[in-house]
């Protein structure tokens, strides 16, 4: 699962869920974007747990979330790192203020450098590890990435891609770039925090209403990795995916860009209700395929 949860007692339904996020590769190219992506990943990991709403005064599920930020930065190692850290901290603060999420705690390790007697020096990349936590209204409704059959058939459900970034697909700071020995400088981020909040709350509504069969975030490795991990989480079945719905025609960006977003499996009978909730929230989504009985992942562009 994307998040971990514990029950508050042996017989009740309430609990506490936690999740993590980090983006050190992206932070190498753009420390501000790296901070935003770390927060976004923690939240798209936590979104699968139905978070409790404490009052009736307009509070939302996101208002019950608190974050912890663990900063690890090589501040005195080389010129410019203090400025990069300032940029990263400010970006995280601005993003969290826009989301109305507090960061009441954390820690810092600002001497992330190892020096050797022969003069060699190893510098750690500036990184923030974001831990997110919140109260869960019903631990039995937490969604996992495990694909499910509907009425004994794989074909009775569809896979939806839901965008959280409001940004074009970019490969900067991605695992794909890293596997090619690159970092890149065009890093994705969350262009509109209000849109991100709307997307988060819309998915929370889907979770609370029991409309999502399975779900997984697109944060580490991109869409291709997300699809594979949803298959790995199961022991049977595969997927038939059609990427022609994406406006972006660069297949590498579609498969490997790590823009914040999620994939959800929805029963065909619930599709109209799911789409109505997402459209009302103004959230971008697209049907990209369906589960199949064959133990294979097919991707058509």
Beta strands, then each sheet from edge to edge (+ up, - down):
strand 1: 4-7
strand 2: 15-21
strand 3: 66-72
strand 4: 102-109
strand 5: 113-115
strand 6: 121-123
strand 7: 127-136
strand 8: 157-163
strand 9: 214-217
strand 10: 238-242
strand 11: 261-267
strand 12: 285-292
strand 13: 297-300
sheet 1: 1+ 2- 7+ 3- 4-
sheet 2: 5+ 6-
sheet 3: 9+ 11- 8+ 12- 10+ 13+
end
